[in-house]
């Protein structure tokens, strides 16, 4: 695997004149060749958070040429900061610096940073360039690719946002060395998701490699990132604005968003909520006669092996779930749309779950 | 002209799968056939302001079918309310009503309403449908067409926004009957602009018809609106996101934005500032040797005939103008880009005005 580790791989998200590369490999931060081609003009603002700044901000800015006008902005960390107020801080900083519409924003951090910076870029002077430099596994395999940007509203997750594609995604696998185990597991939830929705072979590979992944084996992580990004890039290229197949990427997310919203953003990590949510979707798929008990047991085993919760919060009742799920963006008018599994590796969009079946699943699902 | 008045004309903004019609004529409000085809789902929110609501809100909602879930939101009026806080009120109302991403927003009002509602639609759940129902001449001939949406920031006009196209533009010419003379003149500034930048014949027609237009002659206003929308639709179809020719629509706007920002939003109407700004651009074009003194006199005469200011605010010095103009969105890096006139009816983008020439023009321009 040595060659893989020293020659960054390049994938492409094929979106016509908005196509962009995903570079995956070690040592990308601090190496000027990766960022320079994707800057729109001479004005560059790097936005990161208080956790990532001391680790990687200097390394990234070292990779920016001397003739650029570089500003940095460090925001607080955590899902609770993913608000319009944080995005306003970015806009204020851009305007205070006199940045024009040919500037470039660089998002250095996890999914919260990428979503907020992408949204700030989408709406600053009606849209400026941005580059994703994700430093968490979750952001590397999911949120940094595909152009979904936005912030939370007290009434719902990601309710305010835009589709706005980055100019490039730079995934420096070295950054995973500092990732806390809980964040690693949260990222693995989205990796497992790709196997469950679309790639049974990848799922089987993950079952075998999960100990290596959790042990931060770089070769295994690199392969997991590449495969995840490839699957995501394919889906996004097919359906950029989620009119159809892209919705499959939301496996576990409607249940998961309900958990996050009910618990207060940041109590459960997004990936943790998705982990439990995918199991709820798997169990519901079994109740509908699509998955076998054995399939569900496999799903549960890999979620457990990834270090993710297998149960919902103790205090969440059926009504708590349903009330929040009904406002979810993925619902068409009043029908509850869920992503379910016809088989392991084969997801579908389903809006005909009988209400009593859904309520029974939520009622019976383990609590912790 | 009777037929024109009773058979609404239809123009199209040709943008591929985002193409949309502009309907122009009397009696469109309250007639269900114009709105119904452009609604995305059953949830509809009409957003208007305190001035327009008592005049036209009932008439518009009468034109919506009984089986729709219709909400209304009335915001304060005026450019000073074109803020992110107002857009947040729209988002809060949408979420409080449980509106999903298949809802439709209807903007009923002038340019401020249209810009804010369009931006709210662009970012609600990453983008929902909206329809423009402009009730001022300025909004009918300019801001409702072309998908520029956004709000002001204390540091600059329209600094936060998005390109987001409406599903349709419904221009009910009956609404002009209640338009105050000052607002009518402000709208005529943008009408004159089309003649100056692209259509010398239209300019000559406007010179002849200005008394009729200011006298609210419906046939003349309808023709002015149709021609203006046609010219705007052509330019937008050619260059949706202002990479090139669309910038010509900003004739007078860089000077005008400086006046608006310096005076405080809402003190000068946008069209008034554009009127004075177009004269500044014309006089600068003359200093650069492109326009004759006679051309400038014609430009001044038509701006005067439209009832617009011929002078800048007394208290604005050269430095006041330059400081604000340098932050304008239309500037590439540090070069000041201006829209100037090579001839009446032929605008160009110019970024090589010698700073001393610009300063001398601003210094010499009349103050009031």
Contacts between the chains, C-beta under 8 A, distances in Angstrom:
chain1	res1	chain2	res2	distance
A	41	B	332	7.6
A	41	B	333	5.7
A	42	B	333	6.1
A	43	B	333	7.5
A	84	B	84	7.5
A	84	B	88	6.9
A	88	B	84	6.9
A	91	B	153	6.6
A	91	B	159	7.2
A	91	B	160	5.9
A	92	B	153	8.0
A	95	B	153	6.0
A	95	B	155	4.2
A	95	B	156	6.4
A	95	B	159	6.2
A	95	B	327	7.5
A	96	B	155	7.4
A	98	B	326	7.4
A	98	B	327	5.8
A	100	B	327	7.7
A	100	B	329	6.9
A	100	B	331	5.4
A	100	B	332	7.0
A	100	B	333	6.6
A	101	B	329	5.3
A	102	B	332	5.8
A	102	B	333	6.2
A	119	B	123	7.9
A	122	B	162	6.6
A	123	B	119	7.8
A	123	B	123	7.0
A	123	B	150	7.6
A	123	B	160	5.3
A	123	B	161	6.2
A	123	B	162	5.6
A	124	B	159	7.3
A	124	B	160	6.8
A	125	B	159	6.0
A	125	B	160	7.9
A	125	B	161	7.6
A	125	B	329	4.8
A	126	B	148	6.8
A	126	B	149	7.9
A	126	B	150	6.3
A	126	B	158	7.7
A	126	B	161	4.7
A	126	B	162	5.7
A	126	B	163	5.5
A	126	B	241	7.6
A	126	B	329	7.6
A	127	B	162	6.7
A	127	B	163	6.7
A	127	B	241	7.3
A	148	B	126	6.8
A	149	B	126	7.9
A	150	B	123	7.6
A	150	B	126	6.3
A	153	B	91	6.6
A	153	B	92	8.0
A	153	B	95	6.0
A	155	B	95	4.2
A	155	B	96	7.4
A	156	B	95	6.4
A	158	B	126	7.7
A	159	B	91	7.3
A	159	B	95	6.2
A	159	B	124	7.3
A	159	B	125	6.0
A	160	B	91	5.9
A	160	B	123	5.3
A	160	B	124	6.8
A	160	B	125	7.9
A	161	B	123	6.2
A	161	B	125	7.6
A	161	B	126	4.7
A	162	B	122	6.6
A	162	B	123	5.6
A	162	B	126	5.6
A	162	B	127	6.7
A	162	B	162	6.4
A	163	B	126	5.5
A	163	B	127	6.7
A	241	B	126	7.6
A	241	B	127	7.3
A	326	B	98	7.4
A	327	B	95	7.5
A	327	B	98	5.9
A	327	B	100	7.7
A	329	B	100	6.9
A	329	B	101	5.3
A	329	B	125	4.8
A	329	B	126	7.6
A	331	B	100	5.5
A	332	B	41	7.7
A	332	B	100	7.0
A	332	B	102	5.9
A	333	B	41	5.8
A	333	B	42	6.1
A	333	B	43	7.6
A	333	B	100	6.6
A	333	B	102	6.2
